[in-house]
Amino acid sequence: MNKPLAFQSTDPATGTPFRRVELDGAAAVEEKLAAAGPAFRDWRARPIAQRAEAVRRFARALRDDRERLAGLMTREVGKPIREALGEVDKSASCFEYYAENAESYLAPVTLPSDATRSYVQQLPLGAVLGILPWNAPFWLAARFAAPAVMAGNVVLIKHDQHVPACAEALAEHAAKVLPAGVLQMLFVDKAGAEKVLRDARIRAVSLTGSSRAGKAVGAIAGSEIKPAVLELGGSDPAIVLDDADLDAAVPVVALSRIIMAGQSCIAAKRLIVERGVYDDFNARLLARFKALKLGDPGKPETDIGPIARADLRENLHRQVRESIAAGARCLLGGEIPSGPGYFYPPTLLVDVPADCPAFREETFGPVAAVTPADDAEHAIDLANRTPYGLAASIWCDASRGEAMAARLDTGQVAVNGLVKTDPRLPSGGVKESGIGRELGPHGIHEFVNVQQVWIGPARKT
């Protein structure tokens, strides 16, 4: 009998295999799905305060193991150790945040009607499937699971095949501190994930991934009449206008472009700069990029680690080459370095045409694409000239930027600040960047039954 396929990670800094985990067989998948039923019945019946204490224990377990968990991310996806440690802390804080705030978010809301009393209550749905990518294996799991479980649901997480060690670590901590079946890991391929999603015991799905994956999962969920939250790709604009404070803007825009070696859906990818500050901005950004240290992600001084996989690096390099051929000028980088691993240098493209890959496509890597804008109106037009609509930043007078925010086709706008995800605020996109919201009060309401209760007068005896 042939062995099943496996999840296999490779250290992107060296190109050597790291961890292999065989796929769950049919019996293992059935065991996990079967466990979800009684786990849900028990978990939903618990007072929110009891759920919160269990979730806080899980957060403490992550914090206590932060060094090991961060090291796993560094080995599996090449995340610089400073960023990896921050991700573990942020993941723990997400669980703590929902443990603290779920009760108020889920409180019944009284609504006037012709009833003696009428209100809406938020009830859990059941078992929810999470399908997650590789680039932030702990944070994306927390962002999905924390609100879902605090709402009274149980979750099954299908992580990306390239992060088996991170998935195992989450499963280990869940088994130690959470009731059995509340948070489980599924090691299945795409076909296995579809089968699980179509199973009647799964009541909803959350996907973080590419737009192509979102269309596939959304179609399956729709055919099964199941709620879906889809957080998909992005080609986020950073608009820098003539009245921007470049001392503040350039360091933040540079940071946004190179976090996780630029492999983040909410990273600033298209830098749209008004002509009055265009040359100054480019000179400052070039100096910033030249100072970045590319190298071993396990060393604390490293700013940029490797690209996660060889195929991802090849696609990024194609985008750079084709953009240069279309008229973009490369001021820095743009060449694959020799040696082991999947490193790509910080790369600065300027005069980027709106019809080239660096502008049209999502670039997953440390490549900044700068395009000039004639004025604010032109900048808004360029920013919206994309099939994506995840996030954007605007750098200018704050009141002016706030007025412009409503004209951007994105789910999130930062004015004079870093685009980031925050447990306190909803996150998500429009157009091909997805549907639904995660985090904040909106995130916990995605996977609940919003039940209307109408109560008439008491019957006379």
Order of alpha helices (4+ residues) and beta strands (2+ residues): beta-beta-alpha-alpha-alpha-alpha-beta-beta-beta-alpha-beta-alpha-beta-alpha-beta-alpha-beta-beta-alpha-beta-alpha-alpha-beta-beta-alpha-beta-alpha-beta-alpha-beta-beta-alpha-beta
